[in-house]
Amino acid sequence: MVGKKRGVEIDPVCKMEVDPDNPPGGTYDHAGTRYYFCSKGCNERFSKDPDKFLKPPSALPAEEEGHSIDPVCHMTVDEENPRGGTADYKGERYYFCNPTCNTKFTADPEGVLERYRELSEEDDKAEATEPMSDASSSVLDIGGMSCAACAATIERSLRKVPGVGEANVNFAAAKAFIKYDAARTDEEHLKEAVSKAGYVVLEEKVDQAVKAEEEQAQFRKRLLFAWLFAVPLLVVAMGGMVGVDLGLGEGLSGWVQLALATPIMFAGSNFFRVGIRALWLRSPNMDSLVAVGTGTAYLYSIYQTIWGGGHLYYETAGLLIAFILLGKTLESSAKAKAGRAIRALMELGAKTARVMREGKEVEIPVDEVVPGDMVRVRPGEKIPVDGVITEGDSTVDESMLTGESIPVDKREGDLVIGATVNTSGTFIFEAKKVGADTALSQIVKLVEQAQGSKAPIQNLADKVSAIFVPTVIAIAFIALIAWLIATGDPAAAVKAFVAVLIVACPCALGLATPTAVMMGTGIGAKLGILIKGADALQRAGEVDTVVFDKTGTITRGKPRLVETYAVPGADDTKALQLAASAESSSEHPLAKALLDANEAPLLKASGFKAHVGRGIEAEVEGENIYIGTISFLELMGVDTKRLERERERMESEGKTVLALAVGAEGTALFAVADTLKVGAADDVAALKDKGLEVILLTGDNKRTAEAIGREAGIKRVLAEVLPADKEHAIRTLQEEGRVVAMVGDGINDAPALTRADVGIAIGSGTDVALESADAVLVRDDLGDVARTIALSRYTMRKIKQNLFWAFIYNSIGIPLAAGVFYPFTGWLLHPVFAGAAMAMSSVSVVTNSLSMRRFKG
């Protein structure tokens, strides 16, 4: 395969390099060859039509399949019959319409392609799908956005940058997430694209929670200022209709209204500044609608005030600004509340650390700790960074990370995690991971990425938003012209024009998905469920099959003594004491299970000898002791007849059996097993109650696996499956039409976690788990699997409700404002009520998202 390096495979779809030992997108076998993928999307595209990606590729595909673009003259060429022939360059095949173009290309391929890229910047699709040789990612904080249309404008500008493979802008999070080819572009070009779109990249690291609260405070001040003038403006303008006569007269009333409306327009000055700039850049947004609508009403009224005659719409312009500021204040409130999950996580960390510098202990800000520093932690203090204890011992409260309320014993060589609390002794540890590399920082980063990502369902809103504003402006002008023609009344025409522009503001549409995603991922973080992205949050709700790994996932992961049998005349306590004493020199996990279960004092043992794979022998209190399999005891000349029946029973129950002989007589049996985690059976039952099928997948022998399955309440057990074959087992389930969630420990289950529709890693969030899984259950609680699925379904329900409210307001409001129903019913939406309706659409969406705080799992 072209460009393949040693130990590296090339994804046949996107041409990215893939580690064959851990392909993120899994593998696919075709025509006797195994292909490796960087993502599930590439795998799925390849599996639908392998030959499409295996034929010599064209670097410049045309819209029509089977055709390419001549890079010299840009004409479309039939790949089956290229009149100018073909030329291969850097692993790509180019097609030509005539031999002259082929000759020009061969003489200077790089120059021709550079000119082609410059002329093709408007082709977003071609730029977005170009393969990336050196994939990088960047997150930019964006300033100046006011609605979903702004986000769409920035996305289009970013996708025009050569080398950008993916660009997603989240309006609610005010962030742009970009994947690009570092060999072809860099962050400076990305920032330039944002600037060209009319927005700004905030250079300093932005705390979105703080920014949202500052924004909320600013909008609140503007809101109070606007309503301070809006109320008297309404009284002056409309008082006569309700019997309130201020005695101003028509002429003076107009000037008073102008004086009251003007400060309100200044309170909404940001709408005009951003909206007019967006119009100038031919990327109209929500602020453009507000600026054109309220500006038209305000300027028309000034004209009527100066030159006399006609209706005034000062109260319309002023009240619209006031209502829109109300909606903006509520939006900023939603952002602030959703961002507090991030701040709460960040505040868990320590602020300072005591480090040893030049033989002295000094206290420094935690940001100044570097790997290799020796850090002292006293009782009651938070551990500042991640590291390994080098001196001392203690107990540490790790509930922040694991949810386990019982402190964990720590001694030399043990790992300690930043933000956990030292409860008793003093110890010194060596800093290993600091800053952005700590477990806490990785969790914060994961939640930030999840809150800023897009759920697939948002594609609908994005597509609508991209064409929504220009369409609304067109409808508003049509309404203006239609009313002028039908009535000859400029005032009525202006009223319809303004009402259409205002009622259509797409704030609610832009907020519908991201506010719910931000709340959902924030709730998950509080529950110890780290969901990697909005796509995973959506897919989890579609799961119908949950596959559990056995060891370390549904079981404790280490063997325990579960049963002891002593032959008649022997004492089982004494037998265990003898066995533990003999095994005291062994490091085998089964030996540790006997030692952990024994409560009697250990007896002096000598002559220890291990027989690998069979058992051990030793001398205890003058007696020859043998421990191991029955066949081992028989090999040692031991009579095992009295142990046979119980041994068969224990093994039929899936237990590992160790036999004990004292001298030449079989004396006792010890049944050792990896036991279920506490509550595992109840957690499996909870999944079944949600209508999900639960499957156990393990490499253990069938008898042991089925025994664990029966205990957990799992009927379907896939046993004796090697780690390398687990991914294939998941694929087989998917081919049955199932939507599969794989629950594993995130290490040996990595291929299966990646292959599954939703990979869920159990544990404290190791690097492999974060890379392989879509969600990490920090608390190591199987009940969180059901909670993850429940949270997904709950979030999706809220998103659909939000989209309904966003669409229903516009579906009813726009034709009502335009006067479509007026000839039949006399209904016409006044611009003031249009502004109120627009504000209420945002209020309903934001309120519905904030109500998610009631979710309990």
N, C-alpha and C positions, 0 to 999 in steps of 0.2 A: 504494500500500500504506500502511495507517494507520501514522503515526508515522515515516515515512521521512524522513531528512535528506539534504541535498545530499551526494552522494558516498558515501552509506551505503545498504546494502540491509538488509532485515529478514529474518532466518531465519524462514520460515513455520511452523516446528515449535515453537521455543522463544521466538521473538520477540526474540532478541538481535540487536544491531547487528553487521553484517558488512562488512568492507572488500571491495568488489567486485573490486578489483585483486589481492587476495590472500586469498580466502576459505579459512579453515582446513579447512572440511569439503567444499570443492569446490563444484561447481555441478550443476544438473539442469534439463534443458529439458522443459517440459510445456505442451502446447497453445499453442506458439509463444512462450512466455515463459520466460526463464532465471531460476532461483531460486538464491540463494546461501545457504551454510550455515556455521554456526560450528563444526560437528564432523561427523565421519563418521557418527556415530550418527543425528544429525538428518537427514542426507542419505539414509541407508538407510531410515529410517522414512517419510520423505516419498515416496521412489521406490516403496514398496510400495502406497501409497494416497494419491496427491496430493489428491484431492477431499476427503478427510477433514480436511485442514489448510487447504484454501482456502475452505471455507464459513465464514460468520460464526461465530466461536468462542464457546463458552460458557465463562465464567470459572469456573463451578462444575459440572464434569461429574459425573454420577452414575456408579455402577458399571456400569449397563446402557447399552450404546452407543445413541446417539440420544435419550438422556434427560439432563436437567439438574436441578440442585437449586435450588428457589426460595430466594433468599437471605434472605427474610423469615421464612417459616414452615418452611423446610428440607424441604418435601415434594418428591417426585420428579415432574418434569413432562415430558410427551412433547413433544420439540422440534418435531415435525411438527404438533402440535395443542395449543399452550399456551392453556388456557382464560382465563388472565389476560393474554394478550398478551406482548409483549417490550419491553425497554428497552435502549438502547445507552448505555454509560458507559465512557469512557476506552478506546475501541476494542474493548470486549468486549460481547457480547450476553447479556442475562440473560432467563430465562424464568420465567413466573409461573403459579401454579395458579388464581388468581382476580384480578379487577380491583383488589380492595382491597389486596392485597400489592403490586401494581404501583404503586398510588398512594403507598403508604408508602415504597417504594423511591425513586420519583421525587422525593419531597419531601426525602429525606436519604440519598442513595446511599452516601456515605462512612461515615455512622454505622451504616447497616444492615450494610455489609460488615465494619466493625470488630467489631460484635457477632457476626457470623457466624464471623469468624476466631477469636474468643475461645472460642466453643462448639465449634469444629472442630479444636482443637489435637491431639486424639487421632487425627485422620485423617492418618497419616504419608504416605500415598500422595499425597493432594491437596496437602499442603504441599511435598512433594519435587518435584512436577511443575509448580509455578507458574512462569510465565515471569519471568525476571529482567531488569529494565531497566538495572541498574547492577551488573554482575557483578564480584564481588571474591572473593578466596580467602584463606584463613588456615590456618596450621599451628599447632596447640596441643600442647605437651608435657603429657602426662597422667600423673598419679601415682595410685597405689592400685590399678591393675589387676592381676588375678592369673590371668585365663584369658580364653578367647575369649568366654565369656558376658558378662564385664565390658565388652569391646569392643562387643558387640551392644547392651547396655543403654545405653551412652553414645551410640551411633549413633541409637537410637530417641529418646533425649532431645533430641539436636541436631536431628533431622529435624522435631521438633514446633515448633521456633522458626519463626515466620512469616518468610518470605524465604529460608530455607535451601533450596538446590536440590539439594545433594549433600553427604553426610557419610560419610566412611569412617574407621574407627578401626583402626589396626594394633596388635595386641597386642604383637607382638615388638618393634616399633620404639617403642612407647609414645607414639604421636603420633596426633592427629586431623587429618584433611585435609578442610577444609570449603569449599564454594563457596556463596556467598550473595549476596542482593541488598542492596547497601550502602544503598539508599534505604529499606529496610524494617527492617534490623537492623544490628548491629555486633558487635565482638568481645566487648564486655561482656555482651551477651545470650547469646552463645555460651558464655562462661565460666560464666554463671549456670546454663545448662542442664546443663553438666558437673557443677556443684556439686549441683544438684537430683538428679542421678542417683547421688550419693554418692561422687563422686571429686573430685580436685583438679586445677586447672590450675597447672603450675609456672611462676610469673611470670618468673623469671630464665631467660635463654637456657641451655639444657641441652646439654652435650656428652654425647650418648648413649653414646659409647664409655666416657667417664669414669664416667658414671652406672651403666652396666652393670657395670663393674669394681668400683665401690663396692658395688653390690648383691650381686655375687658374693662379695666379702669378708665382707659382713654375713651372708649365708646360710652361708658356710663356718664362721664362728664359731658360729652357732646350731646348725649340723649337728654340730660337734665337741662342743659342750656337751650336746646331746641324746643323742648316742651314749655320752657319758661316764656317763650315768645309765641308758641303755637296756640296755646289756650286763649290768650287775649286776641290773637289774630282770628281765631274761629268765632269769637264773640262779636268782633267788629264786622266780620264778613257775613256771618249767618244770623246775627242776633235779630235782625228784622223779621226773619222767617218764623221766629218763636215769640214774637212780641216784645223783644228787647230793643228799644229805640235809644241810641246814644246821642242822637241829635247832631251828628257830624255832617250830615248832608252828603250827597253823592260824590262831589269833588274832593272834599276833605277826607272822606272815608278812604278813597283810593290812595291818597298820600300816606295816611296812617297805616294802611295795610302794607304798603311798600316798605315803610319804616320797620314794621314788625317782621315782615317776611325776609328782609335782607340778612339779619343776623342768623336766621335759620339756614339760609343758603350757605353762609360761611361755615356753620357747624357741619354742613355736609360737603365742604369743599373738596374733601378727598375723593368723593364720587366723581366730581367733575374733572379733577386732575388726572385720575387714573382712567376714567372712562373716555375722555377726549383723546388722551394719548393712545389708547387701544384702538380708537377709530382711525387715528392718523396712521397707525401701523397696520391697518386693515385686519385687525383681530378683535372685533368688538366683543365685549363681555357684559356681565351684569351691570357694572358701573356705567357702561355706555348707554344702556337702556335708561338708567336713572338720570344720567346727565342730559340725554336728549329729551326725555319726558318732562322732567321738572324744569329744565332750562327753557324749553318751549313755552310752558305755562307761565313761567316767571317773566320772560322777555315779552311775550304777547300781552301780558297784563301791564307791563311798563309802557308799552306802546299805547294801549288804551287809556292809561292814566294821563299821559302827556298830551296826546292828541284828542282825547275825549271820545265818549261813546262806546257802547259794547260791554260785554261781560268781562269781569276780572277773575283771575284764577290764582291769586296770591295764596289763598287758603289751601288750594289744591297742592301747589308746589311746596308750601311750608309743611303741611300735614304729611305729605308723602315722605319728605325728608325725615320728619320726626318718626313716622312709622318704620321706615327702613332702618333708621338708627336703632329702634327697638329690636328689630330682627337681628341686626348685627351684634347688639349687646348680648342677646340670647345665644347666638352662634359662638361668640367668644367665650361665653360662660361654659358652653358644652365642651369646647376645646380645653379650657382650663381644668375642668373636672376630669376629663378623660386622661389628661397628661399627668394628673397627680399620682397615678399608679407608678409612673417612671420615677417621679420625685421621691415617693415613699421607698422605692427600692434603693435609690441612690443614698438616701439618708440613713440606711442601715449600716453603712460603712463607718469605720473609724476616721477621725479627722487628723489625728497625730500618731506618731510612732516613736518608741524609745529604741534607738539604734546605738550600736557600739562603734564609735569613730575615734581612731587614734588612742585606743585604750580607755576612752571615756564614754559614759552613757549620756547621749544628748537626745532631746525631744525635738523632732522635726515634723513638718507637714507630711502627711501620708504620701502626697504626690512626689516627694523627693526621695522616697525609698527606692533603692535599685537592687536588682538581683545580686545575691551574695552578701547583702547586709545581714548582720546578726542582730536580731530584734528581741528585746525582752518584753514579756507580757506579764502583768501582775494580776492578782485575783480581782475579778469584777470588771476587767477591761475588755474591750473588743479587740480581737486580733486584726491588725491593720491590713495585712496582705496574705497571700497564700505562701506556704513554705513547709519545711520539715524540721521537727524538733531535734535539737542537737544536745540539749542539756535540760534536765529536770523532767517532771511529770505533773499531770493535772487531770481535771475533768473539764470537758468543754461542752457548752450548750450549743448544739448545732441545729436547733429547731428552726432557725431562720432559713436554713438550706434544706433540711430533710423533713421538717414537720414533726420529728421525734422529740417528745418532751423530756425524755430521760437523758441526762448528760452522758457523754461518751468518754471513757478513760483514754488518756493520751500519754505516751512515753517516748523515749528517744527513738527516732526513725519514723515516727508516725506523721502523717500529713495533717496540717491545720489549714483552715480556710478563712480568708478574710471576712470580716463582719460577724463571725461567730463569737461567742462570749466565753472567756476563761472564767470558770466558776470557783476554782479553789487555789491550787498551787501556782508558784511562779516558774516560768520556763523560758528558755532562749531557743529561738528557731532561726534557721537560715531562710531568707526571703528567696523564693523561686519564681513566683509570678507576681508582677506588680502592674499598676496602672490598668490599661485596657485588657491585660491578659488574665486578670484575676477572675475567679469563678463568678463573683458578683457582677463585675463589669460585663462579662460575657452574657449573663442573664439580662442585664439592663439593655445591652445591645440587641439581644434577641427580641425583647419586648418592643423596643423602638422600631426594629425592622418590621415586626408583625403589625404594629399599629399603623405604620406607613405604607404597608403593602395593599394591593388591590385584590378583592375577591373577584372570581370570574363573572359573577352576576353584575359587577359594576361596569362591565363592558357595554351593557345596554345603555346605562346612564351616560357613559363617555361618548358613545356614538351619537346619542341625542344631543348632548351638550355641544358637540363640535359644529353642528349645523343649526342649533336652536336660536342663538342670538341673531344671526343674519336673517333667518326666516321670520323671526318676530318683528324685526325692523321693517322687513318687506310688508308683512301683514299690517303693521301700523300705518305705513304710507298708503297702502291700498284702502284702509279704513278712512284715512284723511281725505283722499281723493273722492271716494265713494260718497262720503257725507257732504262734501262740497258740491258735488254734482247733484245729489238728491235733494239737498235743502238750501244750498246757496248760503248757508250760515257758517262763517269761519269759526265762530265760537263752538258750535256743536262739533265741527270737524276736529278742532284742536282737542276738545274734551275726549273724543273717541281715540285720537292719536295717542294722547298721554296715557289714557286708561289701559290701552293694549300694551304699551311699553312697560308700564309699572306692574301690572298683574302677572306678566310673564317672567319676571326676574327669576332665574333658575337657581336661587340659593338653596332651596329645599332639595332640588335634584342633585346638586353637588354634595350636599351633606348626608343624603340618605344612606349611602353605604359606608363611607369612612367613619362617621360618628358611631355607628353600630359596631364596626370592626374595632375601633379604638376602645370602646367600652368592653366588648367581648374579650379581647386579648388582655386588657387590664384586669378584668375580673378573673381570667384564667391565671394571671401572674399572682394575684392575691391568694388563689387557691392552690398554688404550687404547680400549676399546669402551664408550661411554657410552650406556646403555640408559635411555630416558626413563621407563619405567614397567613394572610387572609385566604389564600387558595386552600391551604390545609384546613383552616377553620371551616370553610364551606364544604370541602370533601368529607370531613369527619361526620357531618350530619347525614351523608348519603350511604354510610357504611351499613352493610347488612350481615357481614361475617367478621368475627373477631378471632384471630389466631394468636394463641399464647405459646411462647417458648416455655419450657418447663423449668430447667435448672436456673435458679437465681431470679426468675420472673414470677412464676406462680408458686414455686417452692422457695425455701430459705436459702438454698444454694450450698449448704454444707450438711454432711451427714450427722445424724443424732441417734443415740441408742433409744430404740422405741420399745424393745421387749427383751427380757432375759428368761431363759428356761434352764433349770438345773435338774439333773436326773434325781430320782428318789434317793434320799439319804444325803444329798449335797445341799449346801446353802447358797442361794443365788447371790447374796451380798458378799460372802466370802469368795465366791467364784469371780465376781466382778473385781474385787480387790486384787486377787491373784493375777487376773488378766491385765489390769491397769498397771500393776507393778512390773510385769514382764514387758509391757509395751512402752514403758516410760522412756526408753532410749530411741523409740521409733518416731519418725516424722510423718508417717503415713496418715492421711485424713481419717481413716477408719480407726487407727490407734488413738487419734485425738478425740474421737467420739467416745471411746471407752474411758479415757482419762477425764473428760469433762463430766461424764455421768457418775464416776466413782466419788463417793464422799468419805470413804475410809482412808486412814493414813497409808501411804505407799510403803510397801515392804522392800527390803534390800534385794536387788536383783543382780545377777552376774551371768557371764557367759552368753550375752545377747548375740544372736545370729539371725540375720534376715535371709529368707529364701524368696527372692524377687518373684512376685506374682502368685505366691502360694501361701506364705505365712512366716512366722518367726518362732524361734525357740529360745528359752532362757532358763536359768535356775533361780527359784525363789524358795526360801526357807528349806533348802535341801531337796526340793522336789523339781524334777524336770517338767517344765511347762511348755506346751505346744499350743499355738493359736493360729488358725487359718482355715482354709477350706477343708471339707471332709476328706477329699482325696489326699491333701497334704498330711492330715493326721494318719490316714491309712498307710501312707508311704513311710511314716515314722513308726509304724507298727502298733498303732493305737486301735483298740476295739471301739467302733463307732455305732454298733447296732442299736443301742438305746437312744441314739440321737436322730436316727433316720426319719421317723414319722414326723417329728416336730420340725425337722429341717425342711421336709417337703412342703409342710403347711406354710411355713414362713416364706419360703421362696415363691409359693403360689400366690402369695399376697404382694409380690413385687419387692420384697425386702432382701437386702444383702446380708448373708448369714456368715458369722464367724463362729467356729467351733473351738472349744477349750478342752484340752486334755491335761490331766494331772497324772504324771507317770504314763502308764499304758492304758488308762481308762478314759473314755470320753466322758466329760463331766458336765459341760454346760454349752448352751448356744446363746449367742448374742445377735439380735436382729437390728441392723442399722439401716436407716433410710433417710432420704432427703424429704423432710416433711413440708406440708403445705404451709404457706404463710397464714398468719392469723386472719380470719375473715375472708379468705380466698373463695371458699364455697359460696358465701353470701354475695360476694362481688360478682361471681359467675351467674348466680341466680338473678341478680339485678340486671345484668346484660340480657339474659333470656326474657325477662319481663318487658324489655324494650323491643322485643321481637327479633333479636339478633341471634344468629347461630354462633356457637362458641366451639372452637377446635383447638386441640392440644397438638403441638408440633415439637418433636424432640428426637435427639439422637440415641436416647436410651433404648434398651431392649423392650420389646412389645409388652411383656408381662409387667414390668415395672411401670411403664408408661400408662397402661390400662388401669393399674391399681391407683395411680395418682389421679387419673381421669375420673374414676368412680368416686374417689373421695371428694373431688372438686365439683362433681356433678356434670362432667363433660362427657358426652356420649361418643363423639367422633375423635379418634386419636390417631395421629400420623406418627408412627414410631420408627426408630432405627433410620432416621433421615440425617445424613451427614451434613455438617455446616455448609459445605459447598453446594448441596442439593436443596437447601431450604428455599433459595430463591426460585428454583424450578417448581417447588411445591406451591408457592404463592401464585406463580404464573398459571399453574394448572387450575387453581381455584378461580382465578380471574377469567380464564377461558370458559369456565362454567357459567359466566355471566354474573359473578359475584363482585361486590365492591368490598375490598378486603382491608382491614386494619391489622397490622402485625405488631404485636407487643413483645419486645425483647429487651436484652440488656445493652444493646447498642454497640457491642464489640464483635463477638463471633456471629451475631445475627445481622450485621450491617448490610450484606447483599439483600436479604429478605426484607429488611426495613425499607431499603431503597426501592425495591420492586413493588411493595405494597402500595395501594392507593393512599393509605395513611400509615406512616411508620411512627410508632409510639415507643420511646425508649424509657425503660424503668431505671431509676437511679438518680444520682446527684448531678447529672449533666456532664459527662466526660466529653472530651473533644470528639471522639468517634460518634457518640450519641448525637451531639449537636449537628455533625455533618450528615449523618445517615438518616436521622429521624425527622419527621415533620412536627413532632411534639415530644417534650420531655417531661416526665412526671417526677418532679424534684423530690416529693415526699415518699417515693417508693411505696405508694398506696395503690393497690389494684382497683380500689373503688373510684380512683380518678379516671380510669378508662371510661366508665359509664358517665362520669361527670363531664369528660371531654366531649363525648358524643352528645350529651344533653345540652351542653353550652353551645355547641355548633348548631344544633337544631333550633335552639332558642334565638341565637343571633340571626340565623337565616330568616326566621319568622319575623323578627324585628325589621330586617332589611327590606323584606317584601312589603311589610306594612308601611315603611317609610317611602318606598318607591310608589306605592299606591297613593299616599297622600300627596306626594310631589306631583305625580301625573294628574291626579284628579282635579287639583286646583287649577292647573294650566288648561286641562281639557275643557273645563267648564268656564273658567275665567276669561280666556282669550276671545272665544266667540261672543261671550256676553259683553265684554268690553268693546269689541268691534261693532256691536249693534246688529249682529246676525239675527237675533230673536226680536229686535225692536218692531219690525213691520207686522209680526204676528201676535206678539204678546205685550208690546210696549215696554219690555224690559231693557234697561240700559245701565251699565255699571259706571257709577260716578268715579272719577279718578281717586278721590279720597278713600272710597271703599275698596278700590283696586289695591291701593297701598296697604290698607288694613288686611286684605285677603292675602297679599304677598307675605306680609309679616307673619300672619297666622300659619301659612304653610311651613315656614321655617320653625315657628314655635311648635307646631305639631310634631315635626320630624325630630327636633332636638329633645322635646319632652319625652317622646316615645323611646329614644335612645337612652336617655338618662334613667328611664324607668327600669332599665336592665340591672341596675344596682340591686334590685330585689332578688336577683337570681341566687339560689342557694345550692343548686346542684342536685 
